[in-house]
Amino acid sequence: MSTFMVEMTETANILNHATRSSLVVFDEVGRGTSTYDGMSIAQAVVEFIHESPRLGCRTLFATHYHELTALADRLDRVSNQRVEVLEEGDTVRFLHRVVPGGADRSYGIHVAALAGLPAVVIARARDVLGELERQRPLEPAAQQLGLPLQVPTDPRLAELEALQLDRLSPLEALQKLYELKSRPS
């Protein structure tokens, strides 16, 4: 199996077997495929965990898809945390301290240098990065990728959420469900 298939099999296993008592840890979901596919899968996994009434588990979701930080704006139980970094000129020092907020950039080339990649490879990577950034000037990340960060909502959901179920008889609740279901979305 490919690395990506192994990752997806593990992700499926977690999503299908986690419970409210689980602590779920995901690291870079979607990294083994194209950027669009990977980011789409990662976003869908976050939304599934957030919305699944069966789960409700504590989850740590590490990602370098900066665009996913926007999910915290619309999913009430999602919060962004990042590892604090101190930049001194061209050097970076990871402070190993977790603080609120999303990271505004990636430090992949710095990590590659720390890992011992040859200096010529690091220099070339910086050149390639600079060229890519010139070709595609910075704009809001979600706009760059054209991802639907806002999920279309069905107006019936708001009405359903507003129902005070404890004040309805079982028959009234059932009638309301049939009424909502019969209306077009």
Backbone hydrogen bonds, N-H to C=O, Kabsch-Sander energy under -0.5 kcal/mol:
donor,donor_aa,acceptor,acceptor_aa,energy
6,V,2,S,-2.3
7,E,3,T,-2.3
8,M,4,F,-2.7
9,T,5,M,-2.4
10,E,6,V,-2.4
11,T,7,E,-2.5
12,A,8,M,-2.7
13,N,9,T,-2.2
14,I,10,E,-2.2
15,L,11,T,-2.7
16,N,12,A,-2.3
17,H,13,N,-1.2
17,H,14,I,-0.6
18,A,14,I,-2.3
22,S,19,T,-1.7
24,V,22,S,-0.6
24,V,58,R,-2.7
26,F,60,L,-3.1
28,E,26,F,-0.5
28,E,62,A,-3.0
31,R,28,E,-1.6
33,T,30,G,-1.0
38,G,34,S,-3.2
39,M,35,T,-2.8
40,S,36,Y,-2.3
41,I,37,D,-2.5
42,A,38,G,-2.6
43,Q,39,M,-2.7
44,A,40,S,-2.3
45,V,41,I,-2.3
46,V,42,A,-2.2
47,E,43,Q,-2.6
48,F,44,A,-2.4
49,I,45,V,-2.5
50,H,46,V,-2.4
51,E,47,E,-2.6
52,S,48,F,-2.1
56,G,49,I,-0.7
56,G,52,S,-0.6
58,R,22,S,-1.1
60,L,24,V,-2.9
61,F,59,T,-0.5
62,A,26,F,-2.9
62,A,60,L,-0.5
66,H,64,H,-1.6
68,L,65,Y,-2.1
69,T,66,H,-1.8
70,A,67,E,-1.4
71,L,68,L,-1.8
72,A,69,T,-1.3
73,D,70,A,-1.5
74,R,71,L,-1.2
75,L,71,L,-2.2
76,D,74,R,-0.6
78,V,75,L,-2.1
82,R,99,V,-2.6
84,E,82,R,-0.5
84,E,97,R,-3.2
86,L,93,R,-3.0
87,E,85,V,-0.6
88,E,86,L,-0.5
88,E,91,T,-2.7
91,T,88,E,-2.0
93,R,86,L,-2.5
95,L,84,E,-2.3
95,L,93,R,-0.6
99,V,82,R,-2.9
101,G,80,N,-2.6
111,V,107,Y,-2.5
112,A,108,G,-2.5
113,A,109,I,-2.0
114,L,110,H,-2.5
115,A,111,V,-2.1
116,G,113,A,-1.3
117,L,112,A,-2.1
121,V,118,P,-0.8
122,I,118,P,-2.0
123,A,119,A,-2.7
124,R,120,V,-2.0
125,A,121,V,-2.6
126,R,122,I,-2.3
127,D,123,A,-2.0
128,V,124,R,-2.8
129,L,125,A,-2.7
130,G,126,R,-2.4
131,E,127,D,-2.2
132,L,128,V,-2.7
133,E,129,L,-2.6
134,R,130,G,-1.8
135,Q,131,E,-2.2
136,R,132,L,-1.9
143,Q,140,P,-0.7
144,Q,140,P,-2.0
145,L,141,A,-1.9
146,G,142,A,-1.2
147,L,142,A,-1.3
149,L,147,L,-1.6
151,V,149,L,-0.6
157,L,154,D,-1.9
158,A,154,D,-0.7
159,E,155,P,-1.3
160,L,156,R,-2.4
161,E,157,L,-2.8
162,A,158,A,-1.6
163,L,159,E,-0.7
163,L,160,L,-0.8
165,L,163,L,-1.1
167,R,164,Q,-2.2
168,L,165,L,-1.5
173,A,169,S,-2.6
174,L,170,P,-2.2
175,Q,171,L,-2.5
176,K,172,E,-2.4
177,L,173,A,-2.2
178,Y,174,L,-2.3
179,E,175,Q,-2.4
180,L,176,K,-2.7
181,K,177,L,-2.7
182,S,178,Y,-1.9
183,R,179,E,-0.9
183,R,180,L,-0.6
